[in-house]
């Protein structure tokens, strides 16, 4: 159990939420482009920007989790390795969406831990930490 302040737990929970949202948007955009539902070639670059955002926010959340010794962001550490591998897999291959979807459990686990941390932080409002 970490000895983090409630406010620090909420900040980390927000970072995890931003990383999970970025991952979700990037995946949805990728699926739309792959299936042809989205046909605007400019959206391909937005998908690339979403990938960069996902890597950045996931890295920030994982780093904050390590710095605060909070297990909330620890599931994102393997996601960073998967995101690094994803950049090396051709977008036209069948492996690209499989690698991207293999990261989903990491984001779900971290989001679940973040929600639990936020609930606990809400219950300890006004408690003095020493």
Secondary structure, DSSP 4 states (H G I P E B T S, - for coil): -----HHHHHHHHHHHHHHHHHHHHHHHHHHHHHHTS---THHHHHHHHHHHHHHHHHHHHHHHHHHHT-GGGTTHHHHHHHHHHHTTS-TTSHHHHHHHHHTHHHHHHHHHHHHHHHHHHHHTTTPPP-
